[in-house]
C-alpha cells in the first residue's frame, strides 16, 4: 500500500467523521470548528490530486474567511437552546422522508457507478493544477486581463477607504 492510498483513506475518514460531527454537535461554535476540519481534509484531497492552487484557495477562502464570518454571525445571534422553537412533527417527518430519498438516490448512483467496470478515464498531463503553470498562463497569455483586474481591485480598495473614512 502506497503512502498516497493511506493518506487518501485517512483524509476521507477524517472528512466524513468531521462532517458527521458538524451535524451532531449541540454547540454551533463546535459545529463551525468541525467544518473547518472538513475543509482541511478536502484541501488534503486537492493536494493528493496535484491541485495545489485549489487547496490553497480552499484554505484561504473557505477555512479562513467564510468560517470567520460564520463564527461572527453565530456569536452575534447568541443562540441558546431555550430560545430555539420546537420543530413540528410533520416537519420532522418531511425531513426523514427527504433524507431517505436522498439515501436511495445515493445508493442508486453508487450501484450504477460500480456497474461501469472496464471503463477508464483518459488522463492527460499530471501537472494541470500546479501553481507554476497557472502563473505562466497568467503572466504570458492573460497578462492584460490580469492587470486590468488588478487595477479594478485597487480602485475598489481606494473607494472602500474613501467611503469608510470619517469626516
N, C-alpha and C positions, 0 to 999 in steps of 0.2 A: 504494500500500500504506500503510495507516494504521499509526500507532505501536503500537496495541494488537495488531495482527496480528504485527508484528515482535517485540514483547515476548512474545506467546504462543509463537511458534516458538522464540525464544531460550530461554525458560524450559522448554519441552518438551525441547529438545535437551539443556539443562543437567541436567534431571531424569533423562533416560534415560542420559546419559553417566555421571552420578554413581551411578545405580543399578547400572550395569554395573561401575563401579569398586568398588562395595561388594562385589560378588561376586568380582572378580578380585584384590583386594588380598590379599597374603600376610600382612600385619601386621594383627591385629584392631583396633588403635587407629586405623590408617588407614581401615579399613572404617567405623568409627563416625564419623570425621570426614567421610567421603564421604556417609554417611547424613544428617548434619547439612546438607550442601549440598542433598541431595534435599528435606529438609523446608523449606529456604528457598525452593527453586524451587516447591514446592507452595503455600507461602504466597503467593508471587507470583501463582500462578494464582488463588488465592482473591481477591486484591486486584483482578485483572482481572475477576473475576465479580461485583465490587461487594459482597463479603462480608468487610468489614474485621474484623469480630469474629472470624470463623473463622480469619482469617490471624493475628491476634494470639494467639489461643488456641493455634493450631498452633505458633507460635514459642515461646511461653512453656512450654507443657506438653511438647511433643514435643522440639523442638530444645533446649530448656533442661533441664527436669527429667529426662525419660526418658533423654536422651543422657548426662547427667552420671552417672546411675545405671548405664548401660551401661559407661561408662568405668571407674567404680569396680569393677564386677564383673569386667571384663576385667583390670584391673590386679591385683586380689586373686587371680584364678585363676592368674596368672603362666603364661600359655600360651606354649609354645615348640614348635617342630617336632619335637624329639627325643622328647617325651613323648606326642605325638599318635599314637593307634593307626592302623594302616593299614586302609583300607577293604577289605572283601571284594569279590571280583569280581562276585558275584551282587547285592550291594548297588549297585554301580556300574551294572550292567545294569538293575536296577529303577529307578534314578534316571533313566537315559537313556530308558527306556520311558515313565515318568511325564512327563518333560519333553516328549517327542514328542507324547504325548496332549494335554498342555496346549496345545502349539503348534497341533495340529489343531483343538482346540475354539476357540481364539482366532481362527484363520483363518475358521472357520465362522461365528462371531459377527460378525466384520467383514464377511464376504460378505453375510450376511443384513441387516446394518445398511445396507449400501450399496444393497440392493435396494429400500429403502423411500424412494425418491425421490418428491418431491411432498408428503410429509407434513411438516408443520411443527409445532413445539411452540408452544403458546399461552403467551405470557409476559405476566404481569400488570404490576405496577409494577416499576420498576427500582431501587427503594430498599429492598428487603426485607431485605438483610443489613447495613444501616447500623447503626452503634452507637447513633446518636441515637434511632432507632426502638425498639431494644431497651431503652434507658434509659427512654424514655417508657412502654413497656409494663410494665417492672419497677416503676416508681415510681407508676403510676396504677392499673393493673388488678390487678397481682400484688404490691402493697406488703406485705400481711400475710404471705403465704408467704415473701417475700424477707426480712422482718425476723425471722421465726421461724427461718429457716435461718441468719441471721447470729448469732442467739443460740446456736444449736446449735454453730456453728463456734467461737464464743467459749468456750463451755463445754468443747468438745473440746480447745482450746488450753490452757485452765487445767488440765484434767485431765492432759494430757501433761506440763505443767510440774510438777504435784504428784507424778505417778508417777516422773518422772525426777529429782526433787530428792533429793540425798543427805541422810542423817540428820545 
